[in-house]
């Protein structure tokens, strides 16, 4: 435990925050991708 903390910047709370941020960003990206795919399909069916 002491070794990890002596690294200075290691902080479980910060890591949890960053993980949540990453997960949220990934979720948003996935939604955007699916929306793009739907738009593409619509264009294809019209053409």
N, C-alpha and C positions, 0 to 999 in steps of 0.2 A: 504493500500500500504506500509506504513512504517513498519508495523509488518512483512510482508513478507521479505522486504529487510533487516530487522535487523537480520534475520536468518543467514546472512553472505554469504552463498554459493548459495542462490537462485539468479539465473541470467537467464532471459528469453533467451538471446542469446545462452548461453551454453545449455539450455534445447532444443532449436531448433536444434542445432548442433547434440546433442545426439539423438533426434528423427529421424533426417535424417539418421544418422549412422545406427540406429536400422532398419529403413525401408529398407535401402540398403542391410544390412546383411540378413534381412528376404527374400528380393527378390532373393538374390544370393542363399540362402538355398533352396528356392522353386525351382529354376531352377535346382540345383543339384539334388534335389529329383526327379523331373520329368525325368531327364536324367537317373538316376538310374532305375527308373520304366521302361523306354523304354528298357534299356539293359536287365533287368530281362525278359521282355516280349519276346525279341528277343531270349534269351537263351531258354525260355520255348517252343517257336514255333519250334526251331531247334531240341530240344530233343523230 
